[in-house]
Amino acid sequence: IRHHEQYDEWLHSPHNTPGTGCDACHDPHSSVKYDDDATGFGTKLDCEDCHTEITYIKHGTNADCVDCHMPKASKSAVAVNDYQGDLRTHLWLINTDAVGKDTGMFEPGGGYVAEDLLGLGRVTLDFACYGCHQDGNGVGGSASVKTLAELSAYATGMHTP
């Protein structure tokens, strides 16, 4: 995702609703990235503060909401690898189809996030999952190697017991 596109991502997210601006979750006078150096905390709310209906996650306690729904898919300066940038995305929705970023997340040409019929963007499973898991080439996190098909099968019904 292009440099500092978080606001544009938010515009194409389910959180773009009246009364839910940036300051609903963030303190505009503090930093999320540099909380240790800033006064206060950049993040005022956790996902669970609003999303009380999510009572189950198939993944257990191995992942927080932001690990999958806000992966570091955006690049400000340095990308860690093909699936990890240095800033969290603000799209939140996850495309659970077995498609990667090149065919499911971006418009042709790769510069802009693809939108569904409702105008919403979605994070693809390679960004959502390969921060922890690895692709077939060993790129990604340190957890097990998974194909997009395996990730898709597991992600379907992630919050349904």
Summary of the structure (lengths in Angstrom):
residues: 161
radius of gyration: 15.6
end to end distance: 32.7
largest distance: 43.8
contacts: 440
relative contact order: 0.16
helix: 23%
strand: 9%
